[in-house]
Amino acid sequence: MKLYFKQTTILMGMCSTLGMYAPEVQASNGEANSLIATSVQQTKKVTGNISDSMGPLIGATIKEKGTGNGVVTDLDGNFSINVKPGATLVISYVGYNTKEIVVGNQTNIKVSMEEEGHSLNDVVVIGYGTQRKEAVTGSVANVTGSLVREVPGADITNALQGRIAGVQMAQTSSKPGASMQIRIRGTRSLTASNDPLIVLDGIPFAGSISDIDPNNIKSMDILKDASATAIYGSRGANGVIIITTYKGYQEQRPTVTYNGYIGAKTLFHRYPMMNAEQFTKLRQYANKFQNGPDEKYWGEDGAVDMDWQDELFKTGITTNHDIGVSGGSSKGSYNFGLSYYRDEAVIPTQNFNRYAMHAAIDQEIGKYVKIGFSTNSNYSITNNSDLGLYNTLSATPIANPYNEDGSLKTRIRMSSDDQWVYTKNTIENLGDSHKDQTKAYGTYNNFYGEVKIPHVDGLKYRINLGLNYRSSEYGNFVGQGVFSDKDNADSHATSRYQRTTNWAIENMLTYDKTWGKHTINAVALYSAEQTNYRQTYMYGLDIPNDKFQFYNIGYAKTVTVDPANQAYYKSGLESVMGRVMYNYDNKYMASVAFRSDGSSRLAKGHKWHTYPAVSLGWNISRENFMKDITWLESLKLRVGYGETSNQSVNPYSTLGALSTRAYNFGSDPNGYAVGMYVSSLPNSELGWEYSKTWNYGIDFSLFGGRLSGTAEYYVQNTEDLLMSVNLPSTSGVSSYMANVGKTRNKGFELSLNGTIIDNKNGWTWDAGVNFYTNKNELVELASGATRDESNWWFVGKPINVIYDYEKIGIWQTDEEDIRKVAEPGGNAGMIKIKYNGDYNADGTPTRPYGEADRQIMKVDPDWEGGFNTRVAYKNWDLSVVASYRHGGTLISTIYGSQGYLNMLTGRRNNIDVNYWTEDNPTNDYPKPGGIESSNNPKYGNSLGYFSGSYLKIRTITLGYNFNQPWLKKCGISKARVYATVQNPFVLFSPYHDESGMDPETNSYGNENQAVTSFYKSNLLVVGFNTPSTRNWLLGLNITF
């Protein structure tokens, strides 16, 4: 087993070396050296101690506000500083909330620092500014970087699961390096994007979310309602996630941090396939001995019982190492870091590797100017993501798997054909005969300059410039006979290159002023951005040499350059925005904003749209009539209205589209010409898809902050949906893009956080829970239609539905209507479906079962949420994070017959199910070899529909924080070790109870064998993708 000791040793060695050379803090008589000499005239000496819940903090910065005078704490957290009368001390430390202390008459000050995100007066980022939580009038949720790191993973999506009410996470793939689908307050668009906008350090992010190193995240702020997101205009219709990365602190000594872990990944649960005895009985019942019981090959006498999963799955290794350096002077700060992440699947050779670098520099120039730069760059390699499971899972367990020399066969004989079987042996020995690799590089850079306008207190001008680049190179090569049932199958290769460049510039004026009880903040912005995208694609058949792989496709016998897979576009967006926020005594708050966007993607005369937003807040607890309610710390009411839009259509949708088509001449198969035809009509009226949202909220804090929470209700109406409208075949054109249709989303969200035990005899216990429900509805379709069965869209129903038969049982031998015309060809042991028709007087159906009995079944859950808890005793802490959902429909292509693993024919291995026989008249699954439809049991898709309910424990972490004196003498200010288990178990899941497997989705419907033509491509399913794993991690965090 490879444990990647080389990478681990190098990074640990770097960490140790940096620790050896960490600047030593010199102290005399318990006092730290002053960073900048100050005059002793007309000053007073202030001493003190800085600590956190674990003990003294080394190197915390204490600065006299408005001056360059500052010191750092010594090994015991002590400090001494000379300050002027009336001074205010600013105390900062990496990873903690900054505090300000008015000195007054104090000469000795003790300060306990709180980790970021644990203060009642947290500052949240609201887009083009910040606000204290108590003054926020929109719907904004916050997740700190420390919480992100509690759930190790490839990106931030793992950390968000179950944390934020209204933010739904769903796996689109369980392959290494894969990200999750993020939905904020549900689905609102039918064909345009429903993905939220990601803003990284103030600039809209143009890359993949997996490009962002989670170790470098200081905080994430999620803007959920339109009164908060309208300032992002057409980019904010689906919500906004603002990510702030770590920066250095001024007057901070150089600080070195190391965060790393290594872990093992094991299969969450094996696929419940039949063993030899079960499979033989199935074949006997199905009467499918197509080739006869050949004892030389078949093991139907029990001599062979092959479990192919044993020969495929292995233990995967995941590891992450991140090292950073930060610090600052009186005028500037810096932060720099490197990281390496590797994630292996339990399928051999399938892995993801990422190398990342981040840096940030901020510098004051004189009294009025500040400049800065930040960069986040990464390079990743993904290997063998094309390896699937179907051939292994479907392989018969009664076939002799060994060659005469005792080695495993590459192919085995099935009942009707040969089949390549994926095993560790066959995959790892392919060498140059197979390669599937994606290399991606991204760099995201932000430059800014800020000027305080002289003689106008509170007025600043800022310019932001974002320069982004991302490229991806994908190659796939499959050698002759590889993955095929034939030795002489042609080799083939694919090569695809994608490149995206993006620039954005923002010019912003801000005015922030407080006088008396009045505070006003105003922002005016002009921005412009442009995106360029290019894709090339090439396919080659019959490559002359395996060494060529996908690097020399031009030498292939047949080369295909498909126009449909070549792409280029350029799009731009121009915007102006204004916002004014007013606060009176933290009692009455108001925010008014507008934004106008102009998009190059839309038609002339429809390119510009303006979005207004307004929100109000009333902090009732600050009213005089509430002052006697001592248990109520705060109570705030909020209401907001805003408009946003969506312009996520192809950049040239207004112009229509041309496609190629071959036309034959005569009988010669090569006598054809390729011409162009109009495949999509232009639309000179194509405009914006826009949403109008009302949001109502209550924020409260009780019992001195021991219990706090938020409750919200929202209604969002989306109009002029961007859709491709189908045209009659007689028109000669398939479709055109238009603004048609309406949807509605409404929901309720509740979040509660509490401190159950507050540092009592060394014990602390915090807990949080969130609950939310989202009901979406399709209100209107094009041309007044009420249903579009081809897309599974029905007016008055949810957007995501299944339009199919619903199994209610199995026909039994004693049922009267089985002998009637109700079920054509129906007989005992076959699937009984729900009937929509009428009944005769004798109780028999008035018509046969058929197409009219398809049901509309909801996919999305009735409600869902999550909870987390943390219990600490002195240096030990234990935390648990979980998520849950209730209702909805889970689609399993493993159990649905079109997935080929539950055909109940005996042709291939089958999921182990409780099927019907005369001796076992169950209502679970039909009899083997019964009436078929397209080689599947009639109504067989209904076997794959399960309740979507589950409760899933996501992570359990046990940690220990070191605060021993000898560590501090070695220059280590903080150290922590922890053990984490991810995905330990699942409860209350019908699918898990049936299969033992993970009930979370892992692929899109059209990514699974044989179901492309049935399931909607945007529906998420549980398929035979790379399986879910249970991960066991050991980690170490050190601060020098």
N, C-alpha and C positions, 0 to 999 in steps of 0.2 A: 504494500500500500504506500503510495507516494504521499508524504506529509508536508512536502515543500519546505523542508528544513532550511534549504539554502536561502530562500527569500526571507523566511522568518529570522534566521540567524543574522543576515545582513542588516535588516531593519532594527533588530534588537541591539546589534552592535552599534549602529548609528545612534540609537536612543541612549545607550550607556555612555558613548563617547561625548555626546552633547551634554549629558548630565555631569560628566567629569569637568567640563569646561564652562558650566553654567556660572555666570557672574556671582561671586561670593558677596553676601551682604555683610559689610563691616559694621559692627555696633560697639559702642563704648558706653558702659554703665546702662545697658538696656536701651540705648537710643540709636536709631538709624541715622546714617549720614544724610544730610540735606542734599537734594538733587541740585538745587540752585541756591546760591548764597543769598540771604536776605539781610536787610539792615536790622540791627537789634534795637535801633532807636524807635520808640513809640510802638513797641510790640509786646505781646505777652506770650508766655510759654504755655503750650497746651500739650499734655501727654495723654496716652490712651492705649487701648488694645482693640484689635480687629479680629473677629473670629466668625466661624459659622457653626452649624449644629454639631460638627465633629471636632472643633477645637480651633486653635489659633491659625490665622492665615499668614503665610510668609509672602512678602513681596506685594502686599496690597498697597495701592497708591493713595496717599492723602495729599490733596492739593488745595491751596487757598484759592477760592473761586475768583476768577478775573485776574489772576497773577500767574507768574511762572514759578512761584514758590511751592515746593512740594517735597515729600519724603516717601520712603517705603518702609513697611514694617520689617522687624527683624525676625529671627528664628522663633521667637515666642509670640509673634503678632503685635509687639509693642512698637510705639512710635513717639516721637517728640518733635514739635514744630513750633516755630515762632511766627505769630500772625498779628496782623493789625487789629485794633479794636473794631468790633462789629463784623468780623470776618465770618465767612461761611466755608466750611470744609466740604470738599467733594471727595468721596471715597469710592474707589473703583477696584474691581478685581475681575479677571477673566472668568466668564461664565456666571457672574453674579449681577444682580441689579445694582446700578450705581445709586448711592445715597448722598444726600446733602444734609449737613448738620450745621445749624446756626450756633456759633460758639457762645455768644452772650457772656455770662459770668462764669461759665464752666472752665475748669483748668484740667480736669481729667475726664476723658470721654471713652466709654466702652460701646462698641458698635457690633451688632450681630448681623452679618450679611445673609441675604436670601438668594438662593439660586434663581436664575432667570426663569420667569414664569410662575413664581410662587408668591408674588406680592399682590396685594389687593389693588394697588395703584399701578398695575402694569401698563406700559405704553404699547399700543398696538399700531401696526402700520395699516393705513386706510387707503393708500394710493395717493401719491404726490403729497405725502405728509404723514404725520403721526398724531395720535390722540390718546389721552388717558382713557381707560375703559369706562370710567364713570361719566365721560362726556360723549361717548359714542352714541349716535342716533340710528345708525344702520345695523344690519345683521352681520357681525364680524366675529369669527372664532379664531382662537390662537393656539398653536402647538409649538412648544419650545424645542430647541435643538436637543436638550437633554432627553426629552421624551422620544424624539426621533431615534436616538441612539439606544434606547431601551429595546427596540425591536430591530436587530441587525438585519440588513438585507441589501439588495443591489441598488435600491433607490428609495425614495420617500414614501412610496405607495404602501409599503408594508406597515409603516408607522402610523398611517392615517386610518387603517381599518379599525372600526369600532371606537374611534376617538371623538369624532365630531358628528353631532346630530345633523342630518340632512346631507351628509357626504357619503355616497355609496361607492364602495370599491368592489370590483369584480375581476377575477382572473381571466385573462384572455389567452393565457398560455402558462404552463407550468415548467417550461423549458428554462435552462439557466440564463439569467440576464433579462428575462421577460418582465415587462411592466404590467400594471393593472389598468383596467378601464376606470376612469374617475367620472362620476356623475354627481353634480351638485344640484340638489332638489329636483331630481328626476330627469326624464326625457321630454323634450319639447318640440324637437324638429324631426320630421319623418326621414328626410334624405340628406339634409345638411349636417354639419358637425354638431355634436352635443358635448364636445370636450371643453373643459374650462380653459381660460387663458392663464398661462404661467408667466409671472413677472419676476425676473431675477435681478435683484439689486436695482430696482427701479425701471428696468428696461424690459419690454415684452420679449419673452424668450422664444427663440426660433428653432431650438433643437428638440431632442427627445428627452423626456423626463429622466430616463436612465443615464443621461449625460451628466446629471448633477450629483456630485459626491455627497451623500447624506452626512458624512462626518464634518463637512464644512458649513452645515446649516445652523445658524443661530436661532432663527425662528421662522415659522410659517403662519401667515395670517390669511384666513379664508373669507372672502367677501361673498355673501350668499344672496342678498337681495338687490334689486335694481337701484334703490336709493344709494347703495354703496358702490355698485359696479358701473353705474351710468357714466361715470367719469372716464371709463375705458370704452364707451360707445359701442361700436359694432364688435369689438373684441370681447366685451363683457357679458354677452347675453347668457352664457352658460356658467356664470360665476367666475371668480378670479382667485388664484392662489398666489399670494405674494411671498416670495422666498427671500429672506435676508441672510447673507453669508457673514461669517465672522470677519471682523476687522480688528486691528490692534487698538490699544488704548493709549492716549497721551500720558506722559509721565509714568509709563510702565516699564519696569526693567525687562530685559529679554526673558521670555518665558517659553519653554519647550514642552510640548505635549506629545504623548504617544498613546494611540488607541488601537488596539488590535485584538483579534480573536481567531481561533481555529476551531473547526468542528467537523463532525461526521454526519452524513445524511443517509438515513435508511428509509426503505419503502414504508409509506404510511400504512398501506395494507396491500396484500397481494390481490391481483384480479381473481375473482372467484370462479376459476375455470374448472371444468369437470376433470376428474382423474380417469384412469383407464376403465375401471369398473363402471363408473357412472356413464362414461361415454359409450361403452359397449352396450349397455342397457338402452341408452337413447337410440342407438343405431338399430337395435332389435325392434324397438317399438316403432321406429320410423320406417322400418323395412327398406332401408336404403343401402343394401350390400351391393353397390354397383360393380365392384371388382371381385366380389366373393371373398371368403375368409381364407386368404392365402397365408398359411402358417409361416412361410419363409419370410413374409413381409409383415403381416399383421400380427399383433399380439393379443388377439381376442381370447386367447386361452389364459390370459393373465400374466403371460411371461414378460410383457413389456408394459411399463407404467411410467411414461416419461413426463416430467414436469419441466416444460421448456422455460418457465420463469426462473427456475434455479440456474439455468444455463445462461441467462441474460443479465439479470440485475446484479449490481455490485454496490458496495458502500461508496458514496461520493464524499468528496472533501470540499469544504468551503473555508475560505480564509480571507481576512482583511487586515491590512496594516496601514496606519495613517500617522504621519509625523508632521508636526507643525511648529513654527516659530513665530512669536508675535512680540511686539514691544512698541515703545514710543518715546518721543522726546517732548519737550514743552510745546513744540509747534507741529508735531506730526506723529504718525503711527504707521505700523506695518504689520502684515500678516502673510505668512508663506507656508505652504504645505504640499506634501506629496503623499499619494496613496496608491495602494495596489489591492485589487480585489479579484478573487478567483472563486468560481462556483462550478462544481461538477454535478452532473446528473447521475442518477443510479444506472443510466444506460451508458455503456462503455464509450469512451472518446467524445462524449457530448459535454461541452464545457463553455464557460464564458470567462473572459479575462479583461480587466479594465485597469489602465494606468491613468492616473489623474494628477493634475497640478492646479493649485489655486494660489492666487496672490492678490493682495490689496495694499495700496499705499495711499495715505491721505496726508496732505501737507498744507499748513497755513503759510501764506506769504504776506508778511506785513500784517497790518491790522484789519484789512478788509477782504483779502483774497484767500480762497482755499481751493486747492485742486486735488484730484484723486484719480486713481486708476484701479480697476479690478479685472481679473481674468479667471476664467474657469475653463480649463482645457482637458481633454481626455482622448485616449486612444483605446479602442476595444477590439477584441478578436472573439468571434463566436464560432465554435467548431461543431459540425455534424448535427445541426438542428433539423436536418431532413430525416433522421433516423426515426422510424415509427415502431409501433408495437403490434400492428394487426397481424403480420405474418407469424409472429411468435405466439400470440394469444390464440390464434385460430388453428395452429398446428395440431394435428391429431396426437393424442397421448399414447396411441397404441402402435405407432409406426416405429420400426427399428431405427434408432438415431445414429448407429455407429457403422463406420466402415469396417472392412475386414481387419485393418491394422489397429482398430480400437479408437480411432479418432472420430470426432463428431462430423456428421455429414453437413455439407452446405445446403443440400436440398433433400427433402424427403418426399415420398410418394403419398399424396392425399387420395381420397376415395375416387376422385375424377381427374386429377392432374398432379403435376409436381409443384412444389412450393419451396422457395428460398426461405430459410429460417434464420432470423437474427439471434445470434448468441455471442457471448464474450469471445469465443473462439473465432467465429466467422468474421466478426467486425474488426477485432484487433489485428487480424492477419491479412487485411485487405491491402495494406501498403499503399502503393501508388494507384491502385485500382479504384480508389474512391477518395474523394475529397469534397467536403462541403464547408465553406468558410465565408464569413462576413467580417470585413475589416472596416471599422468606422472611426473617423476622426472628427472631433468638434472643438472649436474654440470660440468662446463667448466673452467679449471684451466690452468694458464700459469705461469711458473717460468722462470726467466732469470738471467743470469749473464753476465756482460760486463766488459772487461778489456782494458784499454788504454795501448798500448804497449809502454814501456819506450823508450825514445830516438828516437822514430819514430813518428814525429808529424802527427796527423791525422789518424793513424792506430789503429783499434780497433778489438778485438775479442768478439763475442757474442754467447752465447748458449741459445736457447729457448727450453723449454720442455713443451709440452701440454699434459694434462691428462684429458680425457673427458669420461663421463658416462651418459647414458640416458636409462631409462626404462619406459615402458608403460604397464599398466594393464587394459584390457578392459573386461567388463562383461555385459551381457544382459540377463535379465530374463523376460519372458512373461507368466503370470499365466494362469490357465485353463480358456478358453473362452475369454480372454482379446484380444482385437483388432480383434476378429473373429466374423463371422456371426452366429456361433454356441456356445451355452453355454458350451458344453462338449468338445470343442477343447482342445487337449492335451497342457499342459504347456511345455515350452522348454527353454533351457538356453545355452548360449555360453560363453566361457572363452578363452581369448587370452592374452599371455604374450610376450612382445618383449623387448630385451635388446641389447644395443649397447655399446661397449667399444672401445676406440680409444686412441692411444698414438702417439705423433709426436715429433721428435727431430730435431733441426736445428743447425748446426754449421756454423757460418758466420764470414768472415773477411771483414771489410770495410776500405777503405782508402779515406779520404776526405781532399783535399789540395787545397789551393789558393795561387798563386804567381803572383803578378801583375794583369793582366787582364785575367789570365788563371785559370780555376777551373776544377778539375778533381775529379770524384767520382767513385770508383771501389768497386764491391761487388763480393765475391766468397762464394759459399754456398754448403754444403752437407747436405741432409736431408733424413730422413726415417720415415715412419709411418706405422701403422698396425691397422686394424679395425676388430673387432670380432662381429658377430651378431648372435642372436638366437631368434627363435620364436616357441612357442608351442600353440596348439589350441585344444579345446575340445568342443563337442556339446552333449547335453543331451536332451532326449525327455521323457516327462511324469515324472516330478519332484514330489516326494511324498508329499512335504510340501512347501508352499510358503516361509516359513522362510529360507529354504535352499538357495533360489535364485540361483545365479551362483557360490556360494562358495562350494557347495557339489554336483557337477555334477556326481560324482561317484555313488551316490545313485539313479540316474535316471534309469528308466526302460530300456531305450536304450541309450547307450553311443557310440558316434562316434569320433574316432581319425583319421581324414583324413590326409593321408600322404602328400597330396598336400599343406596343410596348416601348415606343420611343416617345419622349415627351420633352417639351420646353415651354416655359412660361415666364413672364415678367408681370408682377402686379405691384400696385402702389396704394398707399393710404395716406391721406392728408387730413389733419384734424386741428380744431381749435376747441379749447375748453376753459370754462370758468367755474369757480366754486367759492362760496362764502359760508363760513361757519361762525356762528355767534353763540357765546356762552355767557349767561348771567349768573354769577355766584355759584356755578356748578348746580344750579337749580333748574333753569330753563335753557334748553339748547335747541338750536335750529341750524339746518344746513340746506342750502339751495345751490344747485349745480346745473350746468348744461354742457353738452358736448355736441359738436357737429363733425361728422365724418364724411369724407369724399373718397369713394372707392373706384379704382380703375376696372373692377370686375363687372360693374353694372352698366346699364344702358345710359346713353346720353340723355340728359334731362332727368335722370333718376339716380345720379351718382351720389348726391348729397342727402344726408338726413340729420336731423337735430334731435337730441335726446335730453329731455328735462328730468330733473330729479329733485325731490324735496323731502326732508325728514325732520321730525320734531321729537324732542325728548323732555320729559318732566320728571325731575328727581323729587318725588313726593316726600321722601324721608327728610329733606332739608327744610320742609315747611314747618312753621312754628307749631301747628296743631299736631305734628308728629313727634315733637321733641320728647314727650313723656313715654313714648314706646321704646324702652331701652333695649329690648331684645331685637329690634329691627335696626340694623346698621345702615342699610340702604334699600331703596325701592324706587325703581325708575320705569316709567312707561315710555314706549317708543311707537311711532307710527311713521311709515315712509311710503312714498310713491315714486316710481321711476320707470323710464323707458330705455330699452336697449334693443339691439338688432343683431342680425346674423347675415354675413355676406359670404359664407363658406360655400361658394360654388366654384366650379372651374373658371379660371381667369377669363376665358374667351367664350363663356356660355351665351353671351348676347349675340355672338356671331354665327352660331350654329356649328356644325361639324361635318367633315367629309371623311369617308372611309373607302377602303379599296375592296374590289370584288373582281374575281376572275371570271371570264366568259369564254366558254368553249366554242371552237370552230371545227366542225366536221367530226370525224371519227378518231382522228389522231389524238391520243391522250395528252400529247404535248402541244397540241394546237389550240392554245388559248392566249388571251390577252388580259392584262390587268388594267382596270379602269377605276375611276373615282365616281362616287355617288354621294348624294346628300343624305346623311344618316340622322341628323338632328337639325331642325329648323332654327333660324335665328329668331330672337325676340327683342325688338327695339324698345319694349316696355318693361324689361326685367328690372325689378327694384329690390328693396330691402325686405327681408323677413324680420319683423319686429315684435317685441314683447312688451307688455305693460304689466307691472307688478305692484300689488299692495302688500305691505308687510306690517304686522302688529306684534310688538314684543314687550315683555316684562323682564327686567333684570332685578335680582334681589340678593341680599346678603343678610343673614340672621346670626344672632348669638355671637357677636363680636367677630364675625367672619368665619365661624366654624362651619356654617352651611351657606352655600351660595348656589345660584342657579339662574337659568334663562328659559323662558317659555315663549314660543313664537308661532304665529299662524300667518300663512301667506296664500295669495291667489295670484297666479300668473296666466295671462291670456296672450297667446302667440298667434299672430295673423300674417296673412300673405306668405304662407309657407313656400319655401323654395323647393319645387318638385319637378321631376321629369314627367311630363304628361304624355301618355301613350296616344298614338294616332291610329286610325284605321289602316289596315294593311293595304287598302286600295289607294291610299295617298302616296305610297312608295317611300314614305319617311316614317321611321319608327317612333320618334318623340320630339318634344321640344321642352326647354326649361322655362317655367313660368311661376308666378306668384299665385298660388291657389291654396285654399284650405286653412283651417284653424285648429289649434289645440288649446287645452286648458290644464294647468297644473295647480293643485292646491294641497296644502299639507300642514301638519302640526309637528313641532319639535320641542323637546324638553331635555334640558341638561342639568344635572345636579352634581355638585362637588362638596365634599364634607371632610372635616377633620374630626374623626371619632375620638382619638386619643391624642392630646397635644403635649408631647414631651413629658409624660408622667412616669417618674422613676426610670427614665431612659427609654420609655416606650412611645412610639408615634404610629398612628394609624390613619391614613388618608384613603378615601375612596371616591370614585366618580362613576356616574351612570348616565347614559343618554338613550333617548327613545325618539323615534320619528316615524312618520307615515307620509307617503306621497301618493296622491291619486291623480293620475293623468288621464285625459280623455280626448279622443279625436272628435272635434266639434263639427268640422266641415271638410268635405273633399271637393275636388274639381267638378265644375259643371253641375253642382247640386247632387252628385252621386252619394248614396248612403253606404255603399260597400265596394271594396276593391279586393275580391277574393284572391287574385293572383299575388297581391302583396300582403294579404292578411290584414287589411285595414277596414275597420267598420266604425261608422259614425255612432257615437254614444258609448263606445267601448274603449278600453285602454289602448295605448299605442302598440305595446308589445303583447301580442296574443299568439296562441296556437289555434289554428283552424283545422281541426282533425276530429276523428272519432274518439269517443271517451269510453274506455273499457269499464264495465260495471260488474263483470264476473265472467264465468265460463258456462256455456250451455251444458245442462245436465240431462241425464237420460229420462228423468221423470217430468220434464217440463213440457206442458201441452203444446205451447206455440212453436216448439222445435219441429213439430210435424206439420205445421202450417206453412203458408207461403211467406211468412214474415221474414225469414232469412233464406234467400235462395241458396240451395245447396247446403244449408246449415245442418249440422249434426252435433251430437254430443261431443264435448271436449273442445269445441271451438270458441273463439272470443265472442262474448255477448257485449254489445255496445248500447249506449244510451239512445233511446228512440224519441224522435221529435214529433211523430205523427199522432193521429187520433186512433181510437180503439172502437171496435164493434161492440154490440150489446153483450156478446159472449166473452168479451175481454181480449179477443184477438186483434192484432194490428190491422188497420184498414189498408195498408200497403206494405210492400216489401221494404226491408231495411236497405239503405243506400246513401247516395250523395247528400240527400236532404237531411241526413242525421249527423252531419258534421257539427261539432260544438265549438264555441268560441271560449277558449280557456285562458285565463289571465296568467302571465308569466311573472310579473313583479310581485313582491311580497305584500301582505297586508300592512305589516309594520316590521321594523328592524331597529337595531341599535347596538350598543356595546357597554361594557363596564370595565373598570380597572380598579385595582386596590394595591396599596403599598403599606406593608407593616415593617417597622424598623425598631430594633432594640440595640441601643448604643451603636456599635460599629457594624452590626448586621442589618441587612434589609432583604425583604422578600416582596416581589411584585408579581402581579398576575394581570394579563390583558385578555379580554374575551370579546366576542361579537355574537350576535344572534339575529335570527330573522324568523318570521312566522308567515306561513301561507305562500301563495304563488305556486308556480309549477317549475320543477326541475326537469330538464330534458336530458336523458341519458341515452346517447347513441350506442352505448354498450348493450343496454337491455332492449332498445328498440330494434325490431327485426331488420331494418334496412342497414344497420351497422354490421350485419353479417355474423355477429357473435351470439345472436339469439334467434336463429332461424328454425331451430328444433327439427332439423332434417338429418343430422348425422353426417353431412358432407364434410363439415369442419368442426373443430372443437367448439363447445357451446358453454355459455355462462351456466353455472350450476344453479338451476331453478327448480322449483317445486311444480313440475308439469302434471297435467291431467292424464290419468289412465282409469280404466274401469275399476281397478283396485284402489285407486287414489283419486276420488272425484273432487279435486280441489278447485277453488275459484281463483287460484293465483295465475297459472300459466296454461296455455292450451296444450292439446295432445301433440306428440311428435308426428310429423309427416301428415298433418291434416290438410284441409283445403288451403290452397295457396293463391296469392295474388302477386304476380311478378316474382316468383320463386321465394316469396316470404309468406308467413302465416297471414291469412286474411285479417285486416285491421291490425297488423303486427306492430305498427308504429306506436299504438296505444300502450304497448308493454313498457315503453321507455319514459312514461310520464309519472313523476312522483311528486309528492308534496315537497315544497322547497324549504320547509322549516328545519332549523338546526340551532344548537348552541355550541359554539366552538371556542375552546380555550386556545388562544393563539400563542401566548408566551408565558412561561414561568421563569423568573430570574431570581437567583439567590446570590447576594453580593456581600463583600466585606470591604470596609474602608479602613485603611491603615492611617493611624495618627501617632505612631510611636515616635518618641523624640529622636531616636537614632536615624530615622528616615530624614528628618528635617536637617540634621547635622550633615547628611550626605547631599544636601541640596534638593531633596525631593519634598515638595510642598504637599502633594496629594498623591495617593496611590489607591487603586481599587482593583480587586479581582472579582470575577463573577462567573457563574455557570448558568446557562440558559437552555431551556428546551422549547422548541417551537413546534406547534401543532401536536401537542401531546395527546389530546383526545377530543371526541365529539359526542354530544348528547342530544337526545330528542330529535333525531333525524330519521325519518322513514327510509330514506335512501341508504344511510349508513347502516341501519338495522338490517336491511335486505342484503347489502353487499359487503359491509365492513369498510367501505371506501370513503374517501373524502367527498362530502356533498358540495364542495365549492366547484364552480365551473372552471374549465381549463382550456377551452377552445371555442371558436366560432362554429356555427352549425355547418357551414360549407367546407370546413377543413377536415371532416371525417369521412372515411371511406363510404362511398355509395349513397350518401345522403345529400349531396350537393343540390340535387334537383328538388328536394323536398323542404328542408328547413330554410327559413329566411337567413340570409348570410349574416345579419346583424344580431341574431339571437345567440346567446352564449349557452353552451351545453357542457355536460361532462362526457368527454370522449376518450378514445384510447390514444391520448397525447402522452407526453412524458409524465409519468405518474407523480402524484404529490408525495412529499417526504416528511419524515419527522427528523428534526435537526437537533443535534446536541453540541453546544458551543461552550468553549472556555475562553474568557477574555481578560484583558489587562488594560487599565488606564493609568497613566502616570503623568504628573505635571511636575516639571523641574523649575 
